[in-house]
Amino acid sequence: MFIKKFSKILASLLLIGNFPSYLLAEDRINNVTFSTKSSVVLMPCMDKTGTMMGAGPTKNEFCTETLNQLIRDGGAKTISWFKVNSQLQKVVERSSNAQANPFFAGSSMGSNLRMDYTNDMYIPELIVASKKLGAKYIVRPIVLNKESNTQNQSEMGGVNAAILVPVVGGFLGQKKAKNTVTKSSNVTIKFDIISVPEEDIVATRSFSGDVNTTKETKGYSYDMSAFGAASGMDAGTRTAMTDAIYQGIEYLAERIN
């Protein structure tokens, strides 16, 4: 068994030629098992990196889906969020907070309006809803840092060193060069474990994932920055986030019983 597992890891390392931390994390996660038989409520990952102007914290669906999958793969039972949100809405609407909620109180749709109460302000109501659903723990993941930096070094050459290539909606800058691209990505995620019976945070810790890559290309390359390449997370940031999640899963498995 050990030889087979080692051969698989060695084959991956020979293929890519280095030892990235996220591959080692993937190998570790196979051995993570949750001993708890209790149900867990996983709150959506909230992005509090400060990158959103005026909109406040936003959900990070990639983080939420990956974390939920790994917790379930480890043997723990997470309550589906649509069940949690449905129960949470009933609790909030019965509480005094619903009367003070400007979105709910001023709605012409009345009680038929489905609200998303994913907010730290409604954690007390979430605890009540979790009790009704039979959960023992609530996991609150918060993305504290999410950044990616790229350094480009180019050696230009040739008569047609820089020309414009027409495409739909504009032009691509084409360069004949030798490019060395160094990219670093870092993501930090904080995990709070809330005990439903104790109605309080019983454990909290932050984990950082780092990915550094260097790639060299020769010939023509295309600058896609003007065509919305900045939307969403790039591959390096997703990998760094996954690395942080893997570390967090090991921590959760140790603390949730």
ABEGO torsion letter per residue (X at the ends): XAAAAAAAAAAAAAAAGBBBAAAAAAAAAAABBBABABBBBBBBBBBAAGABBGAEBBBBAAAAAAAAAAAAAAGBBBBBAAAAAAAAAAAAAABAAAAABAAAAABAAEAABBBBABBAAAAAAAAAAAAAAGBABBBBBBBABBBBBBBBBBBBBEABABBBBBBBGEBBBBBBBBBBBBBBBBBBBBBBBBBAAAGBBABBBBBBBBBBBBBBBBEBBBBAAAAGAABEBBAAAAAAAAAAAAAAAAAAAAABX
